[in-house]
Every structure is written in C-alpha cells, then in structure tokens.
C-alpha cells in the first residue's frame, strides 16, 4: 500500500482534519484516507464500476438471443430494409 507524507500543511487544515478524526474516533491517517476517498473523481469511478457490475449481472440473467427469438427476427427485418 502506498504512503503519503504532507509537508507545510496549513494549520487550519490540520486542525479541521484532527477534529474530524477525533469525532469519528479515527487516527489522523485514517481520517485523511477517508477524506481523500470522498474526492468526486473517485466517487464517479466507483459509480461507474458499480454500474458495470450491475450491467454484467443483468446480461448473465438475460436469456441469449437465438435465431428463432422475436428479437432476432426484428433485428433481421431491420437489417434487410
């Protein structure tokens, strides 16, 4: 696992992080990881991965389209136009 060392952190940022850590009963490092994990870029990535997993699950539950199914016939008719 990677590590991060922060130098020259503004005192108000440190104090706010330390307060949240105490409130949540976490260490300063644990709280920093939680706060960084809330970055919009990471949350968007997590939503995308969850959506991909949901779509894969749906595909596994959906019966395959075979040449005799109505959907396959409709697609074939559309292609023939």
VENTA-V831604 format. One line per field, one symbol per residue. ss: DSSP state (H for helix, E for strand, L for the rest). psi: psi as a letter, one per 40 degrees, with the letter a starting at -180 (. if undefined). A space follows every 50 residues. Layout:
ss->???
psi->???
This chain:
ss->LLLLLLLLLLHHHHHHHHHHHHHHLLLHHHHHHHHHHLLHHHHHHHHHHH HHHHHHHHHHHLLLLLLLLHHHHHHHHHHHL
psi->iiihhhifhidddddddddddddefiidddddddddeehddddddddddd dddddddddddhiihideidddddddddde.
